[in-house]
Each structure stands twice: as structure tokens, then as C-alpha cells.
Amino acid sequence: MKKIASLFLTASLFCASAFSQTDSTYAEKLGYPRGTKLLILHVDDVGMSFDSNEGAINAITKGVASSLSIMMPCPWVPAFVQYMKAHPGLDAGLHLTLTSEWKGYRWGPLSGKNSTPGLVDADGALWPGVSDVVQHASGDEVEKEIKAQLERARSMGFEPTHFDTHMGTLLATPEFTQRYVKLGIENQIPVMVPAGHATLIKAQMNAPEAQIQQMRMIGKLLWKAGLPVLDDLHNESYGWPIPQEIASDDAKLQAYKTKKYIEGVRSLKPGLTMMIMHCTATSEVFPHISDSGPVRRGDMLAMMDPALRKAIQDEKIIITTWREMMERRKKVK
């Protein structure tokens, strides 16, 4: 923990040029030829609802999605774990969850509100926004909760292939990120941090160079600890606006979202990139959870579109998983 903390504290001492270029991508370090583009097509929010589970299954089994992560505090987790046991080999991680953002559909911490009072609002649910968590929760409370989420996964009979962070909360402060990285290193489970060239995520976040330097330093620490590391992260899809006139027309929605994803895959730089989506087979119930149904349904439809698969092939992009990357990392000295 001290080593991880010192990494954050010293980040600002490095000049901008020190980490402005990387000698090689993490894909190259894993043994791929220079210029290789690796892509993890990743479905977030599994376990959040029945519709979320169905969408992830469709995107993985009928489409090109290759990975997913599960929100352990949510009510539809047991159903998806049962599905995983019947279909072994899925690349399934933990979508470490510290927020509960919907007004009428909520969940609380697995660590218990009495144990981690800074994580809960007046309703006893996790805070709705990242800024709320930053304001009220301590690093110790965050660590206790993410450990509880890992413990629940293991008690249910599955070992996650990776960790990532719901709404980016665990990357919101250096203290939270320390706990996130620590959990991965201690359990030898890969951690989602875009820590290579970070081209796409830097542009999306309009991130200062110092922040990118810090992520690269975290990447070096993760790599040294024996874990694979992302070069970049594509996290734009949730913000693509859905024109109202296509929101309820599956054919038009699919065409629109597929076009956006094709633009996304064509923007990839060499290295290992993760592309985030929220595939959901929306039913008549989902609007009572969230108004994001068209966005999420469009993601699922795009993953199932042969045009997207062809574009990925045409770009000579290799679809991979966290599981495969970890297996490769174990072979690299």
C-alpha cells in the first residue's frame, strides 16, 4: 500500500516529457507484433437488471462483444451467475460499484451501511453520483466495500477475470485509485486503467498531461506486479445522442449505432484498447428503471450487426479478452 501511495505522490514531480512517449505498447510487451491493434469489446452493468443480463448474453453469444463485468450489489446477479455456471469460460469481471444512480431502482453496499456509513445516502442506498462518494466516503470504506464485492463473487463460485469501475468512481481520487490498484495486485486480478499511450481517453476527457503521466505510472506498477495493462480506453458510446425519430425503430437504431461503433474501431491506435458499452435487451419494464433504454438497446443491436464484425476484420483488429491477456502476461518475464 505504501508503494502504491508513493507512486501517486511522486507523479507530479516528473516533467511532462518523461512520459510523453512510450517505448512500446503493452500489446507488444505481451508478444504481439509492432502495430497490432487488440480490442476488448466490453459490456458493463451486467446483473443490474434482467434486461441487462439478456443484452449481455445476446452481445456475447450472437455478436462480437468479448467481455463483461458484473455489478455485485444488484438484484439480478444470482441469475447471471447461474448462467455463467452453465456456460463456463465467459470473460466476466467485477464492475466495482460505489454508486446507485437511478431514482426508483436502488441498491446498497454489500459491506453494510453500519460498517461503511460514508457510502450511503439517507435512503440507505449507495450515493447517486461520483461527487457524492468523493465528498462523503473514506478510502478505508471504499476498500472495505470493493473487498466485499470480490468476496461475494467468490462465495457464489466465480473468480473474476478483471476489475473495472462503475461510473469511474475508483478513478475519481488518488486515494480511491490506490485501493482499486491494491485490490488487483493483491489478488492478481487485472485492473482497468488506460495506462499506455491513452490517446482516445485523453481526448475524450480533455485530460491534462499530468493525469496521463500518473496513469502511465500506475500501468508500470501493474505490469511489474505481473498484470496486463491497457494502452487505451474508448468510453464514448454512452454519450452518443440518439435522435428521437429512431429511438423506437430497431433497424434505424442498429444502423445508427453500428455506424458510430465502426467510426470508433477505425479510430483505434495500435495497442490494447478496451471499448465500453451497455448492451441491454430492453423490455417494457426498463423505462421504469432508466430513460437510457435506446442508448443501451442500440449498443446490443450494434454488437449483433454483421457490418460491425466486417469492419473489425477489415481493420485487422484482433478481438481479445482479459482472460487471454492475463494468460499471456503470465508467460512474459
C-alpha positions in Angstrom: 0.0 0.0 0.0 2.9 2.4 0.8 4.4 1.8 -2.6 1.2 2.5 -4.3 0.7 5.6 -2.3 4.2 6.9 -3.1 3.5 6.4 -6.8 0.7 8.9 -6.7 2.5 11.3 -4.5 5.5 11.5 -6.8 3.6 11.7 -10.1 3.7 15.5 -10.1 7.4 15.6 -9.8 8.0 14.2 -13.2 8.4 16.5 -16.2 5.8 16.3 -18.9 8.3 14.9 -21.4 9.2 12.0 -19.2 6.1 10.0 -20.1 5.0 11.8 -23.2 6.0 8.8 -25.4 6.0 5.1 -24.6 8.8 2.9 -26.0 6.3 0.2 -26.9 2.7 -0.7 -26.4 1.5 -3.2 -23.8 0.3 -5.3 -26.7 3.9 -5.6 -27.9 5.1 -6.4 -24.4 2.6 -9.3 -24.5 4.3 -10.6 -27.6 2.2 -9.1 -30.4 4.0 -7.6 -33.5 4.5 -3.9 -33.5 1.4 -2.1 -34.9 -1.1 -4.8 -33.7 -4.5 -3.5 -32.6 -6.1 -5.5 -29.9 -9.7 -4.8 -28.7 -11.7 -5.9 -25.7 -15.4 -5.2 -26.5 -16.7 -4.9 -23.0 -20.3 -4.9 -21.7 -20.8 -3.0 -18.4 -23.7 -3.2 -15.9 -24.4 -7.0 -16.0 -26.5 -8.0 -13.1 -28.2 -4.6 -12.9 -31.5 -5.9 -14.3 -33.0 -8.9 -16.1 -32.8 -6.8 -19.3 -29.1 -6.1 -18.7 -28.4 -9.8 -18.4 -30.2 -10.6 -21.6 -28.5 -7.9 -23.5 -25.0 -9.0 -22.4 -25.8 -12.6 -23.4 -27.0 -11.5 -26.8 -24.0 -9.3 -27.4 -21.6 -12.1 -26.4 -23.3 -15.1 -28.0 -24.8 -13.5 -31.1 -22.4 -10.6 -31.5 -18.8 -9.5 -31.3 -18.7 -8.5 -27.7 -15.9 -10.4 -25.9 -16.0 -9.4 -22.2 -18.4 -8.2 -19.5 -18.4 -7.1 -15.9 -21.0 -7.6 -13.1 -22.4 -5.2 -10.6 -22.3 -7.3 -7.4 -24.7 -5.3 -5.2 -27.5 -5.5 -7.8 -30.5 -7.8 -7.7 -30.1 -9.8 -10.9 -26.5 -11.0 -10.1 -27.6 -14.5 -9.0 -29.4 -15.2 -12.2 -26.3 -14.2 -14.3 -24.0 -16.3 -12.1 -26.2 -19.3 -12.7 -25.9 -18.6 -16.5 -22.2 -18.4 -16.2 -22.0 -21.8 -14.4 -24.0 -23.3 -17.3 -21.8 -21.6 -19.8 -18.2 -21.7 -18.5 -15.4 -19.7 -20.0 -17.1 -16.3 -20.1 -14.7 -13.3 -19.6 -16.5 -11.9 -16.6 -15.1 -9.3 -14.3 -16.4 -7.2 -11.4 -17.9 -3.8 -12.2 -16.9 -2.5 -8.8 -19.9 -0.4 -7.8 -20.0 2.5 -5.3 -23.0 4.4 -6.7 -26.7 3.8 -7.2 -27.8 6.3 -9.8 -31.4 5.6 -10.6 -34.2 7.3 -8.6 -36.7 4.4 -8.2 -34.4 1.4 -8.5 -31.6 1.3 -6.0 -29.1 -0.9 -4.2 -26.9 -0.6 -1.1 -23.4 -1.6 -0.1 -22.5 -5.3 0.4 -20.4 -4.2 3.4 -23.5 -3.0 5.2 -24.4 0.6 5.9 -23.4 0.4 9.5 -19.9 -0.7 8.5 -19.5 1.9 5.8 -21.8 4.8 6.6 -19.9 7.2 4.3 -21.0 5.1 1.3 -24.8 5.6 1.8 -27.3 8.3 1.5 -30.4 9.0 3.6 -32.2 6.1 1.9 -29.5 3.6 2.9 -28.5 3.2 -0.7 -25.2 4.0 -2.3 -24.9 7.6 -3.3 -26.3 8.5 -6.7 -23.3 10.4 -8.0 -19.5 10.1 -8.0 -19.1 13.5 -6.4 -21.2 12.4 -3.5 -18.9 9.4 -2.9 -15.9 11.7 -3.1 -17.4 14.0 -0.6 -18.6 11.5 2.0 -16.6 8.3 1.8 -13.2 7.5 3.1 -10.6 5.3 1.4 -11.0 2.7 4.1 -14.7 2.5 3.4 -14.2 2.2 -0.3 -11.6 -0.6 0.2 -13.9 -2.5 2.6 -16.8 -2.3 0.0 -14.8 -3.4 -3.0 -13.4 -6.3 -1.0 -16.9 -7.3 0.0 -17.9 -7.3 -3.7 -15.0 -9.6 -4.5 -15.8 -11.9 -1.6 -19.4 -12.2 -2.7 -18.3 -13.2 -6.2 -16.0 -15.9 -4.8 -18.7 -17.1 -2.4 -21.0 -17.5 -5.4 -18.5 -19.6 -7.2 -16.7 -17.5 -9.8 -13.3 -15.9 -10.0 -13.4 -12.5 -11.9 -11.1 -12.1 -14.8 -10.7 -8.4 -14.1 -11.8 -5.3 -12.2 -13.3 -2.1 -13.6 -15.2 0.8 -12.0 -18.8 1.8 -12.3 -19.1 5.4 -13.4 -15.4 5.7 -13.0 -15.7 6.3 -9.2 -12.5 4.4 -8.3 -10.5 6.7 -10.6 -12.1 9.9 -9.1 -9.4 10.5 -6.4 -5.8 9.2 -5.9 -6.9 7.6 -2.6 -9.7 5.6 -4.2 -7.4 4.6 -7.1 -4.8 3.3 -4.6 -7.4 1.0 -3.1 -8.5 -0.2 -6.6 -5.0 -0.9 -7.7 -4.1 -2.6 -4.4 -7.1 -5.0 -4.7 -5.9 -6.0 -8.2 -2.3 -6.5 -7.2 -3.0 -8.4 -4.0 -5.4 -10.8 -5.8 -3.5 -11.0 -9.1 -6.6 -9.8 -11.0 -6.1 -7.3 -13.9 -7.3 -3.7 -13.3 -8.9 -1.4 -15.9 -6.6 1.6 -16.1 -5.8 3.1 -19.6 -2.1 3.4 -18.9 -0.2 3.3 -22.3 -0.5 6.0 -24.9 -4.1 6.7 -23.7 -4.8 8.6 -27.0 -8.6 8.2 -27.1 -9.3 8.6 -23.4 -7.1 11.6 -23.1 -9.0 13.3 -25.9 -12.4 12.3 -24.5 -11.6 13.6 -21.0 -9.5 16.5 -22.2 -7.1 15.2 -19.5 -4.1 17.2 -18.5 -0.7 15.7 -19.3 0.0 15.2 -15.5 -3.1 13.0 -15.2 -1.9 10.9 -18.2 1.5 10.6 -16.7 0.0 9.4 -13.4 -2.0 6.7 -15.2 1.2 5.6 -17.1 3.0 5.3 -13.8 0.1 3.1 -12.4 0.4 1.0 -15.5 4.1 0.4 -14.9 3.3 -0.7 -11.3 0.6 -3.1 -12.5 2.9 -4.5 -15.2 5.7 -5.0 -12.7 3.2 -6.8 -10.4 2.5 -9.3 -13.2 -0.7 -8.0 -14.6 -1.6 -7.0 -18.2 -2.2 -3.3 -18.8 -4.5 -1.4 -21.2 -2.9 1.0 -23.7 -6.1 3.0 -24.2 -9.8 3.2 -23.3 -12.8 4.1 -25.6 -15.6 5.3 -23.4 -17.7 7.5 -25.7 -20.7 5.3 -26.6 -22.9 6.2 -23.6 -22.7 9.9 -24.7 -23.7 9.3 -28.4 -27.1 11.1 -28.7 -30.0 9.1 -30.0 -32.2 11.1 -32.4 -35.8 10.8 -31.1 -37.1 9.7 -34.5 -35.0 6.4 -34.4 -35.3 5.6 -30.7 -38.1 3.1 -31.1 -37.1 1.7 -34.6 -34.7 -1.2 -34.1 -33.5 -1.2 -37.7 -32.7 2.5 -37.7 -31.3 2.4 -34.2 -29.0 -0.5 -35.2 -27.8 1.3 -38.3 -27.0 4.4 -36.4 -25.2 2.8 -33.5 -23.3 0.4 -35.8 -22.0 3.4 -37.8 -20.8 5.1 -34.6 -19.0 1.9 -33.5 -17.4 1.5 -36.9 -16.1 5.0 -36.6 -14.8 4.1 -33.1 -12.9 1.0 -34.2 -11.4 2.9 -37.1 -10.1 5.4 -34.6 -8.1 2.9 -32.6 -4.4 3.2 -32.3 -2.0 0.2 -32.0 -2.0 -1.4 -28.7 -4.6 -3.0 -26.3 -7.8 -1.0 -26.1 -11.0 -1.6 -24.2 -14.2 -0.3 -25.7 -17.1 0.1 -23.2 -20.8 -0.4 -24.0 -24.0 -1.1 -22.0 -25.9 -3.8 -24.1 -29.4 -4.2 -22.9 -32.4 -6.2 -24.2 -34.9 -3.5 -23.1 -38.4 -4.7 -22.2 -41.5 -2.7 -21.2 -40.0 -2.6 -17.6 -36.7 -0.9 -18.4 -38.1 2.6 -18.8 -39.2 2.4 -15.1 -35.5 1.9 -14.3 -33.9 4.4 -16.6 -34.5 6.6 -19.7 -31.3 5.3 -21.2 -33.0 2.3 -22.9 -32.4 3.4 -26.5 -28.7 4.0 -25.9 -28.3 0.6 -24.3 -30.5 -1.3 -26.8 -28.6 0.4 -29.6 -25.4 -1.0 -28.2 -26.7 -4.5 -28.2 -28.0 -4.2 -31.7 -24.7 -2.9 -32.9 -22.8 -5.8 -31.4 -25.0 -8.2 -33.3 -24.7 -6.4 -36.6 -22.6 -8.3 -39.2 -21.4 -4.9 -40.6 -19.5 -4.2 -37.4 -17.9 -7.6 -37.4 -16.8 -7.0 -41.0 -15.4 -3.5 -40.2 -13.3 -5.0 -37.4 -12.0 -7.7 -39.7 -11.3 -5.1 -42.4 -9.3 -3.0 -39.9 -7.3 -6.2 -39.0 -8.3 -5.7 -35.3 -7.9 -8.7 -33.0 -10.7 -9.2 -30.6 -9.5 -10.4 -27.2 -10.4 -10.8 -23.6 -9.0 -10.0 -20.2 -8.6 -13.8 -19.6 -6.4 -14.2 -22.7 -4.3 -11.1 -21.8 -3.7 -12.5 -18.3 -2.6 -15.8 -19.7 -0.2 -14.1 -22.0 1.1 -11.9 -19.2 2.0 -15.0 -17.1 4.3 -16.1 -19.9 6.2 -12.8 -20.1 9.2 -12.3 -17.8 
